[in-house]
Amino acid sequence: MDSRNNSTAPIMIVDDDPQALSLLRSLLCHDGYDNVITFDDSRRALDYFNVQEVAVVVLDLSMPRFHGMYLLELFTKNKPHVPVIIVTAENQIDSAIECIKAGAADYLTKPISINRFMASITRALELRSLNDGISFLQDSTQAVTPPSTIASRHSIVTQNKNMLSLMQYVEIISNSHQAVLINGETGVGKELVAKAIHNMSKQKGDFVSVNISGLDDLMFSDTLFGHKKGAYTGANQDREGLIKRAAHGTIFLDEIGDLNEISQVKLLRLLQENEYYPLGSDNPIQSNARLVVASNHNLRQLVNEGKFRKDFYYRLCTHQVSIPPLRDRLDDIPLLLDHFVEETARIMAKERPAYRKELVDLLCSYDFPGNVRELKAMVFDSVTKTTSSKLSTEYFSKLIERERDSFPFQEHNPTPKSNTGANGITFDRFPTLKHAETELIRKALEIAKNNQGIAARLLGITRQALNNRLQRLKKGNSSA
């Protein structure tokens, strides 16, 4: 028999029902998992778990002596690297959510679907392998691929330490078959990171990208799952969906936060069962595509508002990648500027123009609500239009002022931080006009690295007006 349990540690099943234990063990052995240990006594199971290593735990909830939730909390606390699958007759969504929050890798209800159970075991063992890989990278003294090399291989231009750490994490999770949730504002490069995950993985198929924003359930289902001839008016022949096109590859769904609830349920089934139904068909089709999703919304907040299913959210967030906005990685602006100038000059078949350091200082003083995409558009526009050997800092300044005039009050982070004001300016009491002016000028000069021209633009005044105010403040300090 072909044993597919690569670990020497056993799969542990805990259930007070001997028939359930026998059934689950038989299913595992029939599918090639021959290293299985069972317990009908929750106390003995806890004793064994505390002293022996196990690959995966399959745990019933309703048991005498120690309740399954109590064991779950102990298991995940003592050995968080060991995935725990809950199997119970309690078919309640709140119970499932509590188990997932407590650290369960999956939640199954009786009577158990054989395909569902075996798919859950497979995912749990993959998760265990991933956890072991993370521990190895944390503990190993062996050389690993430098994160800067990982980033450059996948066209991600960065030297920011948070981005480099993110790329290390992306490499670690790339070969997991669990779903990946990519969070980030519009324009940070979520699809670029999704492609990196696909390219680093061992997936042999294609990377298929779909923006699902604005799709109703019919359009969503037809796009992803396809349809059978006659499924609806106008369906004159069979059509394969994009899930089929992404076979042995990756399907990337952008703007997942806009998905309606009916479509969420269908995707949840795809995640749970690895199968889907084309429109007009009663026969399920198995899927082996990796699911990567992205959102610029706070999905947890949408869950709290009742706009996103809890069970679907917890299925998606096994692996989370949060891409920082450009304003939080200003050290990347010089690299990105060079990269986009070079790229645009090549596309336009022009000599690469130079630029002054003042341009970098100007760009670092801007908050870039459109993130990397906005910077790229600015550079492309400037390089395309310039007839000089140098880029005009003044032209970039006009582009920035135009954006500020169009969107004067950008709220990037609606969650307030304690003791923090706009751009880090705080007042312990209501300021006088003189005090506020002094602090604003100081902060503008700090952001502009003492470049008075850039500071004046931030303050919305001329350079001469700023100089006059500085002279006035200097005289005031001298007379004091």
Stockholm file with secondary structure:
# STOCKHOLM 1.0

chainA/1-480         MDSRNNSTAPIMIVDDDPQALSLLRSLLCHDGYDNVITFDDSRRALDYFNVQEVAVVVLDLSMPRFHGMYLLELFTKNKPHVPVIIVTAENQIDSAIECIKAGAADYLTKPISINRFMASITRALELRSLNDGISFLQDSTQAVTPPSTIASRHSIVTQNKNMLSLMQYVEIISNSHQAVLINGETGVGKELVAKAIHNMSKQKGDFVSVNISGLDDLMFSDTLFGHKKGAYTGANQDREGLIKRAAHGTIFLDEIGDLNEISQVKLLRLLQENEYYPLGSDNPIQSNARLVVASNHNLRQLVNEGKFRKDFYYRLCTHQVSIPPLRDRLDDIPLLLDHFVEETARIMAKERPAYRKELVDLLCSYDFPGNVRELKAMVFDSVTKTTSSKLSTEYFSKLIERERDSFPFQEHNPTPKSNTGANGITFDRFPTLKHAETELIRKALEIAKNNQGIAARLLGITRQALNNRLQRLKKGNSSA
#=GR chainA/1-480 SS CCCCCCSSSCEEEECSCHHHHHHHHHHHHHTTCCCEEEESCHHHHHHHHHHSCCSEEEEESSCSSSCHHHHHHHHHHHCTTSCEEEEESCCCHHHHHHHHHTTCSEEEESSCCHHHHHHHHHHHHHHHHHHHHHHHHHHCCSCCCCHHHHHHHTTCCCCCHHHHHHHHHHHHHTTCCSCEEEECCTTSCHHHHHHHHHHHSCCCSCEEEEECTTCCHHHHHHHHHEECTTSSTTCCSCEECHHHHTTTSEEEEECGGGCCHHHHHHHHHHHHHSEECCBTCCSCEECCCEEEEEESSCHHHHHHTTSSCHHHHHHHTTEEEECCCGGGCGGGHHHHHHHHHHHHHHHTTCCCCBCCHHHHHHHHTSCCTTHHHHHHHHHHHHHHHCCSSBCCHHHHHHHHHHHHHHSSCCCSCCSCCTTCCGGGCCCSSCCCHHHHHHHHHHHHHHHTTTCHHHHHHHHTSCHHHHHHHHHHHHHHHHHC
#=GC SS_cons         CCCCCCSSSCEEEECSCHHHHHHHHHHHHHTTCCCEEEESCHHHHHHHHHHSCCSEEEEESSCSSSCHHHHHHHHHHHCTTSCEEEEESCCCHHHHHHHHHTTCSEEEESSCCHHHHHHHHHHHHHHHHHHHHHHHHHHCCSCCCCHHHHHHHTTCCCCCHHHHHHHHHHHHHTTCCSCEEEECCTTSCHHHHHHHHHHHSCCCSCEEEEECTTCCHHHHHHHHHEECTTSSTTCCSCEECHHHHTTTSEEEEECGGGCCHHHHHHHHHHHHHSEECCBTCCSCEECCCEEEEEESSCHHHHHHTTSSCHHHHHHHTTEEEECCCGGGCGGGHHHHHHHHHHHHHHHTTCCCCBCCHHHHHHHHTSCCTTHHHHHHHHHHHHHHHCCSSBCCHHHHHHHHHHHHHHSSCCCSCCSCCTTCCGGGCCCSSCCCHHHHHHHHHHHHHHHTTTCHHHHHHHHTSCHHHHHHHHHHHHHHHHHC
//
